[in-house]
Amino acid sequence: PRSPLSHRRLHDAAAAGDAAKVGELLAGGEDPTLRHIAFGFKVPYDVSADGATRDAFRRFCGASPGAWNWERAHVPSGLTEAEEEARRERHRRRARDQRRAAERARRARRKG
């Protein structure tokens, strides 16, 4: 039998921004749809400290879409490896474009 505190482990990990622990707890069967009084009756996804932690929920949802009622857990959509790679590519492209724009601005300032 679980202790009353075990029902908040996923909330605690999410609020602390511990994405690895969130993934571990979800893989271990922790219920992302439970609400907890100590967290204003919010589900763990809603108390996530940062994007990396929210992505841990989305990654698990993408890998196990039928495991939980993800809508009830407030997880907007699953995140697949392909989607993550596309996101990384967008970030790389954006960073490259910003570097190029900064270089053009430096050249324009030097020209006078």
C-alpha positions in Angstrom: 0.0 0.0 0.0 1.2 3.5 -0.8 1.5 6.2 1.8 -0.5 9.4 1.4 2.8 11.1 0.5 3.4 8.8 -2.5 0.4 10.4 -4.3 2.4 13.6 -4.5 5.7 12.3 -5.8 4.9 13.2 -9.4 3.7 16.7 -8.3 6.9 17.2 -6.3 9.1 16.2 -9.2 7.2 18.4 -11.6 7.3 21.4 -9.3 11.0 20.9 -8.7 11.7 20.8 -12.5 13.1 17.3 -12.3 12.3 16.1 -15.8 14.3 12.8 -15.3 12.3 12.0 -12.2 9.0 12.8 -13.9 9.9 10.4 -16.7 10.9 7.7 -14.2 7.7 8.1 -12.1 5.5 8.0 -15.2 7.3 4.8 -16.4 6.7 3.4 -12.9 3.0 3.9 -13.2 2.4 7.2 -11.4 -0.9 8.7 -12.4 -0.6 12.1 -14.1 -4.3 12.8 -13.8 -4.4 13.0 -10.0 -4.9 16.3 -8.4 -3.4 17.2 -5.0 -4.6 19.6 -2.4 -1.0 20.8 -1.6 -0.8 22.0 -5.2 -4.2 23.8 -5.4 -5.9 20.7 -6.8 -3.8 20.9 -10.0 -2.5 18.0 -12.0 1.3 17.5 -12.1 1.6 18.9 -15.6 0.1 22.2 -14.5 2.7 22.6 -11.7 5.7 21.8 -13.9 8.5 24.2 -13.2 9.8 24.6 -16.8 9.5 23.5 -20.4 11.9 20.5 -20.0 9.6 19.1 -17.3 6.5 19.6 -19.4 8.3 17.9 -22.3 8.9 14.9 -20.1 5.1 14.5 -19.8 4.7 15.1 -23.5 7.5 12.6 -24.3 5.8 9.9 -22.2 2.5 10.7 -23.8 4.0 10.4 -27.3 5.5 7.0 -26.4 2.4 5.7 -24.5 -0.7 7.5 -25.9 -3.1 5.0 -24.4 -1.6 4.8 -21.0 -3.6 7.6 -19.4 -6.3 10.1 -20.3 -3.8 12.8 -21.3 -6.5 15.4 -21.9 -7.5 14.9 -18.2 -3.8 15.2 -17.3 -3.7 18.5 -19.2 -0.9 17.3 -21.5 -1.6 19.1 -24.7 -0.1 16.5 -27.1 2.5 13.8 -27.3 6.0 14.6 -28.3 7.8 12.1 -30.6 11.5 11.9 -31.4 10.8 13.2 -34.9 9.0 16.3 -33.5 11.9 16.9 -31.1 14.4 16.7 -33.9 12.3 19.1 -35.9 12.2 21.5 -32.9 16.0 21.2 -32.6 16.4 22.0 -36.3 14.2 25.1 -36.0 16.3 26.3 -33.0 19.5 25.7 -34.9 18.1 27.5 -38.0 16.9 30.4 -35.9 20.3 30.7 -34.1 22.1 30.6 -37.5 19.9 33.3 -38.9 20.5 35.5 -35.8 24.3 35.1 -36.2 24.1 36.0 -39.8 21.9 39.1 -39.1 24.4 40.2 -36.3 27.3 39.8 -38.7 25.5 41.9 -41.4 24.9 44.6 -38.8 28.5 44.6 -37.8 29.6 44.9 -41.4 27.2 47.8 -42.0 28.5 49.6 -38.9 32.1 49.2 -40.0 31.3 50.5 -43.5 30.0 53.6 -41.8 
